[in-house]
Amino acid sequence: LEFRRVLFRSICRAMFATKALLATVKRTTGMVGLPVIPNARAVLTELYDKTLENIQKIPANTEYRKNVEAFTKYRRNVVKENEDIKTIEKIIGCGQVEELVEQAKDELSLIEDYYQYRIWEGPKVKSP
């Protein structure tokens, strides 16, 4: 009888945990063309680490590099310190995690353009 009671409690706890987990799984972003990313924290961490690595190509005295490093480190820390997706979204305040992934990808692309065109040097103007 005691074994049945323990087994029943274990099954109930497992069912409750499963139900609670399913309730927190995000099913849609509500945006056309923007699918849910189930491992968004890992994806964001990887993108932020890559951004911080790639921005090293840009001279340290440029405002662009300083700003990118600052907000990327902030966002990376928020993602690492919080496991709850809704909390991450609320603290960063720039959309859903899927949107944050798109923003991080765009920043990586912009770093490459910034570096390729050496934008920090300013326009090349010929003297008359």
N, C-alpha and C positions, 0 to 999 in steps of 0.2 A: 504494500500500500504506500509506503514512504517513497519507494522507487518511482511509482507512478506519479506521485505528487511532484517530485523533483523533475521528472521528465516533462510533465505538463508545464511546469513553470519555465523550464528551459526552452521549450517549444514556443510558448507565449512570448518570452523575451525576444527570441530570434525573429518571430513574426512581427513584433512591434518594431524592432530595429530595422527590418527589411522595409516595412511600410513607411517608417520615418525617412529612411534613405531614399526611397522612391519618390516621396513627397518633395524632397529637396533637389531632385534631378531636374535640370533645366531641359525642357522639351523643344523650345523654340526661342529665337531672339525677337521674334515679332517683326523682323525686317527681311524683306525679300532679298535673296541673294547672300544673306549673311547667316550661314549655318552655325549651330551650336558647336563649340569646341569643348569636348568633355574634359580634356586635360589642359585647360587654359592656363592654369598656374604654371605648369611646366613649360608650356610654349612661351608665355610671357617672360619667364625667368631666362630662358635661352635667348630670346630676342634682345632683352635688356643687356645681358652679358655680351652678346655680339655687338650691340650698339656701342657699349663702353670700350670694347676692343677696337672697333673700326674708327671711332672718333679720335683715336690717338694719332691718326694720319694728319689731322688738321692741326695747325700751329696752336700751341697752348695759350697764346695771348689773344686769340680771336674770341669775340663775344659769342659767336655761334657755338664754338666748342664748350665754352664755360656753361652756357645755358643748357645745351644738350646733356652734358655730364651731370649737371645739377638735377634736372627733372628726371633723367633716367635713373640715377641713383635713388632718388626719392621713390619713384614708382617701383623699382626693384625691391627696395626695402619693404614697402607696403605689401607687395605680393609674397615675399618670403615670411613676413611676420604674421600674416593672416591666411588662414585656410579657407575661410568662408568667402565664396565668390561675391555675394551681395555686399559684404563688408569692404572688400577690395574696391568694388565699383563705387560704393558710397564715399570712401576716403579719397580716392583719386578724383572722383567727380567729373570724369570725361567720357561717360558712356558705359556700355556693357563691356565685359572682358573681351568679347569678340571684336568690339570696336577698338579696344586698346591694342589688340593684336594687329589690326589693320594699321593703326597709327604707328606702331613700332616698326612694321614692315616699310611703311612710307618713309619713316625717319632714316632707316638704313639705306634706302634708295637715294634719299636726299644727300646723305653723307657722301655717297659715291659721286654724285653730280657736283657737289661742293668741292670735292677733292679734284675731280677730273678737270673742272674749269677754273680751279684755283681762285675762287671767288674772293678770298680774303685779300688778294693782291689789288683788287679794284680794277676799274676799266683801264685799258691801255690806250692812252691818247697820244697821238703824234704831235710834236711841236710844229707850229706853222713856220 
